[in-house]
């Protein structure tokens, strides 16, 4: 179950980050949102990795 949840979180992060870039280029939003959302994507990916790591 942890492996599947970790895979899902990593998948969501890897889909979300490129979509975030496309959204920014097409529509734009406040400059502060881009680094904040990028950091959030990295944290979600890292958490998914920790769930999938067999050593943890």
C-alpha positions in Angstrom: 0.0 0.0 0.0 2.8 2.4 0.9 4.5 1.6 -2.4 1.4 2.4 -4.4 0.8 5.7 -2.5 4.4 6.7 -3.0 4.2 5.9 -6.7 1.0 8.0 -6.9 2.6 11.0 -5.1 5.6 10.8 -7.4 3.4 10.6 -10.5 1.3 13.6 -9.3 4.5 15.6 -8.7 5.9 14.7 -12.1 2.7 15.7 -13.9 2.0 18.8 -11.8 5.4 20.5 -12.3 5.4 20.6 -16.1 1.7 21.7 -16.1 2.6 24.5 -13.7 5.2 25.8 -16.1 2.7 25.6 -19.0 0.1 27.4 -16.9 2.6 30.1 -16.0 3.7 30.7 -19.6 0.1 30.8 -21.0 -1.8 32.7 -18.3 0.8 34.0 -15.8 0.3 34.4 -12.0 2.1 36.2 -9.2 5.8 35.7 -9.1 5.8 34.3 -5.6 3.6 31.4 -6.5 6.1 29.7 -8.9 8.9 29.0 -6.4 6.4 28.1 -3.7 4.5 25.6 -5.9 7.8 24.2 -7.2 9.0 23.6 -3.7 5.7 22.0 -2.8 6.1 19.7 -5.8 9.6 18.7 -4.7 8.4 18.0 -1.2 5.5 15.8 -2.5 8.0 13.9 -4.8 10.4 13.4 -1.9 7.7 12.2 0.4 6.6 9.7 -2.3 10.2 8.5 -2.6 10.4 8.0 1.1 7.2 5.9 1.0 8.6 3.7 -1.8 12.1 3.4 -0.2 12.4 -0.2 1.0 14.9 0.8 3.8 12.4 3.1 5.5 
